[in-house]
Amino acid sequence: MNQETIARGILAGLIDRYIAEIREDPNRSIRKLLDIAERTSDGPTQRICYQMMQQMAENRQSPYYDMIHHLVTHAAPGTIRQFGINLGHNAWTFGSGHLRRLSEVNEMPIPWAVLIDRSCTPDRISYDAVSEMIRTGRKQEIYAWMLMAWDGPDEWDLYAKTFREMDDSVFGLCVSPASLTDEILEDAAEIPNLMILLDTDVPDWQECAAVLARTGLLYSVIRRVSSTEDVREILSGSWFEEIVPHHPLMAFTLAGDQLPDQDASGLARYMWDTRLAQTYPVLPVDVISDFMIISRLISQKEVLYRIEPDGTVTEAKGLKFCKSGLQVQAG
């Protein structure tokens, strides 16, 4: 048994222990976790998490206590354990050193996470090509993937096979409510390294959210932001007020390619400030800006790629995606 296996085993035991304790007394247990984090935060991403926990502990009325308590009382313990280890340890800790070394060897930055757009288009590359790309990425220590199946996971069996095969990685699946059949939800509930990101741009997403909240799945929401009006609505707080009653773990915003720079900047700043202010019992995340911050912490370089349906690759520059000149080769 190697040292890495031992470390993951210890982490699994600690997570199981604190899930039980948080159910009984969230405030006291979070403060105990803070003591552990203070002693073990020896990397940049761990220190960021520790700082957020410290700010939370200082605010005894923080709605994040409610968020965490709801998580441990509604999500399956095994899902919390595996998703947490895969993201916090594999992607942000163990894999980070390998990413830095591989980036130096390849003389190009390697992202810690990749976005894949699987929208239904006539020129969409095969899922075999996507699956091969994920397997190749895993060899390069990429453990985090966001699959954007906005029109529905029409290839669910293939997705599920990948999620299960890459059981040391984490996957966020962005979907519309209409695509989540009972069969898919039943199957997804057995995949602990998966988080469903429910698209709130479509009608009646609230009904699906109520179902997700009862499944034991990790569930968050995502909002595509394409106009100044969208930004104004989010900055007004109305979107958060709408989603809070449905208890998502996180609220993701994703700036569209045509969003004016000033709006994209204002959106990123608002999500950052709202997270630090602990305004709502949901964790705000701006996909582009926050993923780039994590990239800088892990590998000292800001890099984020999105694979388009036709296999072309766009790269985040600032707060937008633009053509990179790369291409995924279809298998």
C-alpha positions in Angstrom: 0.0 0.0 0.0 1.6 3.3 -1.1 1.6 6.5 0.8 -1.0 8.1 -1.4 -3.5 5.3 -0.7 -2.9 5.6 3.0 -3.5 9.4 2.8 -6.8 8.9 1.0 -7.8 6.3 3.5 -7.1 8.7 6.4 -9.1 11.4 4.7 -12.0 9.1 4.1 -12.2 8.2 7.8 -12.0 11.9 8.8 -14.8 12.9 6.4 -17.1 10.1 7.6 -16.4 11.1 11.2 -17.2 14.8 10.7 -20.3 14.2 8.5 -21.8 12.5 11.6 -20.7 15.2 13.9 -21.9 18.1 11.7 -25.3 16.5 11.6 -25.5 16.8 15.4 -23.8 20.2 15.9 -22.8 22.1 12.8 -21.2 25.1 14.6 -19.0 23.2 17.0 -17.9 20.7 14.3 -16.9 23.4 11.8 -14.7 25.0 14.5 -13.1 21.6 15.1 -12.5 21.2 11.3 -10.9 24.6 11.4 -8.4 23.5 13.9 -7.4 20.6 11.6 -7.3 22.8 8.6 -4.9 25.2 10.4 -2.5 22.4 11.1 -2.6 20.8 7.7 -3.0 23.8 5.2 0.4 23.5 3.5 -0.6 24.3 0.0 -2.2 27.4 -1.7 -5.6 25.9 -2.4 -5.8 24.4 1.1 -5.0 27.8 2.6 -7.7 29.5 0.6 -10.2 26.9 1.9 -8.9 27.4 5.4 -9.3 31.2 5.2 -12.9 30.8 4.1 -13.6 28.4 7.0 -11.9 30.9 9.3 -14.1 33.7 8.2 -17.1 31.5 8.5 -16.2 30.5 12.1 -15.9 34.2 13.0 -19.4 34.8 11.8 -21.6 32.7 14.1 -24.7 33.6 12.1 -23.1 32.6 8.8 -25.7 31.0 6.4 -22.9 28.6 5.3 -23.6 26.6 8.5 -27.1 26.0 7.1 -25.6 25.1 3.7 -23.2 22.5 5.2 -25.8 21.1 7.5 -28.2 20.7 4.6 -25.5 19.0 2.6 -24.6 16.4 5.2 -28.3 15.6 6.0 -29.5 15.3 2.4 -26.5 14.0 0.3 -25.3 10.5 0.6 -22.2 10.2 2.9 -20.3 8.2 0.3 -21.0 10.8 -2.3 -19.7 13.6 0.0 -16.6 11.6 0.8 -15.6 10.6 -2.7 -16.4 13.9 -4.4 -14.6 15.8 -1.6 -11.5 13.6 -1.8 -11.4 13.6 -5.7 -11.7 17.4 -5.8 -9.9 18.6 -2.7 -7.1 16.0 -2.6 -6.7 14.6 -6.2 -7.4 17.8 -8.2 -6.2 20.5 -5.8 -3.5 18.8 -3.7 -2.0 15.5 -5.0 -2.4 16.4 -8.7 -1.2 20.0 -8.4 2.5 19.1 -8.1 2.3 16.7 -11.0 0.6 19.4 -13.1 3.4 21.9 -12.4 6.0 19.3 -13.4 4.2 18.2 -16.5 3.7 21.8 -17.6 7.5 22.4 -17.3 8.3 19.2 -19.2 5.7 19.9 -22.0 6.6 23.7 -22.0 3.0 24.6 -21.9 0.5 25.0 -19.1 -1.9 22.2 -18.2 -5.3 23.1 -16.8 -6.6 21.7 -13.6 -10.1 21.5 -15.1 -11.6 21.4 -18.6 -15.0 22.4 -19.9 -16.6 20.3 -22.7 -19.6 21.6 -24.6 -21.8 18.7 -25.8 -24.6 20.8 -27.3 -26.4 18.9 -30.1 -25.0 20.3 -33.4 -24.7 18.7 -36.8 -20.9 18.8 -36.7 -20.5 17.5 -33.1 -17.5 15.1 -32.7 -18.2 11.6 -31.5 -18.3 10.8 -27.8 -15.5 8.3 -28.4 -13.2 11.3 -29.2 -14.4 13.0 -26.0 -13.8 9.9 -23.9 -10.3 9.5 -25.3 -9.6 13.1 -24.5 -10.7 12.6 -20.9 -8.6 9.5 -20.6 -5.6 11.4 -22.0 -6.2 14.3 -19.6 -6.3 11.9 -16.7 -2.8 10.7 -17.6 -1.7 14.4 -17.3 -3.3 14.6 -13.8 -6.4 16.5 -14.9 -9.1 15.4 -12.4 -11.9 17.9 -12.9 -14.3 18.1 -15.9 -17.4 20.1 -16.6 -19.7 18.6 -19.4 -22.2 21.0 -20.7 -25.1 19.0 -22.1 -27.5 21.9 -22.3 -29.9 20.1 -24.6 -29.9 17.0 -22.4 -27.5 14.1 -21.9 -28.6 12.2 -25.0 -25.6 10.0 -24.5 -26.2 9.2 -20.9 -25.0 5.6 -20.9 -21.7 6.8 -22.4 -21.4 9.6 -19.8 -22.2 7.2 -16.9 -19.6 4.7 -18.2 -16.9 7.5 -18.2 -17.9 8.7 -14.7 -17.6 5.2 -13.3 -14.3 4.4 -15.1 -12.7 7.7 -13.9 -13.7 7.2 -10.3 -10.8 9.2 -9.0 -12.0 12.3 -10.9 -14.9 14.7 -10.5 -17.5 15.6 -13.1 -20.0 18.4 -13.2 -22.9 17.7 -15.7 -24.8 20.8 -16.8 -28.3 19.8 -17.9 -31.8 21.1 -18.5 -34.6 19.8 -16.2 -36.5 18.1 -19.0 -33.6 15.8 -19.8 -33.4 14.2 -16.3 -35.6 11.2 -16.5 -36.4 9.0 -13.5 -34.0 6.4 -15.0 -31.1 8.8 -15.3 -31.6 10.2 -11.8 -31.8 6.7 -10.3 -28.5 5.8 -12.1 -26.8 9.1 -11.3 -27.6 8.6 -7.6 -25.2 5.7 -7.7 -22.3 7.7 -9.1 -20.5 9.5 -6.2 -18.1 11.5 -8.3 -20.8 13.3 -10.1 -22.5 16.7 -9.4 -25.6 17.7 -11.4 -25.6 21.4 -12.4 -29.2 22.3 -13.1 -29.7 25.0 -15.8 -31.9 27.8 -14.4 -32.3 29.4 -17.8 -35.2 27.2 -18.7 -38.8 27.1 -17.3 -39.9 24.9 -14.5 -36.4 24.1 -13.3 -37.7 24.5 -9.7 -39.8 21.3 -10.0 -36.7 19.3 -11.0 -34.7 21.0 -8.2 -37.2 19.6 -5.7 -36.7 16.1 -7.0 -32.9 16.4 -7.0 -32.9 17.6 -3.4 -34.5 14.2 -2.4 -32.2 11.9 -4.4 -29.0 12.1 -2.3 -27.2 13.5 -5.4 -24.8 16.4 -5.2 -26.8 19.2 -6.9 -26.0 22.8 -7.8 -27.4 25.4 -10.3 -25.8 27.2 -13.2 -26.8 30.4 -15.0 -25.5 31.3 -18.4 -25.0 35.1 -18.5 -25.2 36.6 -22.0 -26.4 40.2 -21.6 -26.2 43.3 -19.5 -29.7 42.6 -18.4 -28.7 39.2 -17.1 -25.9 40.8 -15.1 -28.2 43.4 -13.6 -30.6 40.7 -12.5 -27.8 38.7 -10.7 -26.3 41.8 -9.1 -29.7 42.8 -7.8 -29.8 39.5 -5.8 -33.0 38.3 -7.3 -31.4 35.2 -8.9 -30.0 34.2 -5.5 -33.3 34.8 -3.8 -35.0 32.6 -6.4 -32.6 29.7 -6.0 -32.0 29.7 -2.2 -35.3 28.0 -1.3 -34.3 25.0 -3.4 -31.0 24.4 -1.5 -28.4 24.0 -4.2 -24.9 23.5 -2.8 -23.3 26.0 -5.3 -24.5 28.7 -7.7 -22.4 28.9 -10.9 -22.4 31.8 -13.3 -20.9 31.3 -16.8 -20.2 34.5 -18.8 -21.1 34.2 -22.5 -18.6 35.0 -25.2 -20.4 38.1 -26.3 -20.9 39.6 -22.8 -19.3 43.1 -22.7 -16.0 43.1 -20.7 -17.3 45.5 -18.2 -20.3 43.2 -17.4 -18.1 40.1 -17.2 -15.8 41.9 -14.8 -18.7 43.2 -12.7 -20.2 39.7 -12.5 -16.9 38.1 -11.4 -16.4 40.7 -8.7 -20.0 40.3 -7.4 -19.7 36.5 -7.2 -16.4 36.9 -5.3 -17.7 39.5 -2.9 -20.9 37.7 -2.3 -19.0 34.5 -1.4 -16.8 36.3 1.0 -19.7 38.2 2.6 -21.5 34.8 3.2 -24.7 36.4 2.1 -26.7 33.3 1.2 -26.7 29.6 2.2 -25.2 28.7 -1.2 -21.6 29.0 -2.4 -21.3 31.5 -5.4 -18.8 30.4 -8.1 -18.0 32.3 -11.3 -16.8 29.6 -13.6 -14.2 31.5 -15.6 -12.7 33.9 -13.0 -12.7 31.4 -10.1 -11.4 28.4 -12.1 -8.6 30.7 -13.3 -7.8 31.7 -9.7 -7.5 28.1 -8.8 -5.3 27.4 -11.8 -3.0 30.2 -10.7 -2.8 28.8 -7.2 -2.1 25.2 -8.4 0.2 25.8 -11.3 1.2 29.5 -11.1 -0.4 30.0 -14.5 -4.0 31.0 -15.5 -5.2 28.4 -18.0 -8.7 27.1 -18.8 -9.9 25.4 -22.0 -13.3 24.7 -23.4 -13.8 22.0 -26.0 -16.5 23.1 -28.5 -19.0 20.6 -30.0 -17.0 20.4 -33.2 -13.8 19.7 -31.4 -12.2 23.1 -31.7 -10.6 24.5 -28.5 -11.2 27.9 -27.0 -9.1 29.3 -24.2 -10.0 31.7 -21.5 -8.3 35.0 -21.9 -9.2 37.4 -19.1 -12.9 36.7 -18.5 -13.8 35.4 -22.0 -13.1 32.4 -24.2 -11.4 32.8 -27.6 -10.0 30.5 -30.3 -6.7 28.8 -29.2 -5.7 27.2 -32.5 -5.9 23.7 -30.9 -8.2 20.9 -32.1 -9.4 17.7 -30.6 -8.8 14.8 -33.0 -11.9 12.7 -33.4 -11.3 9.0 -32.9 
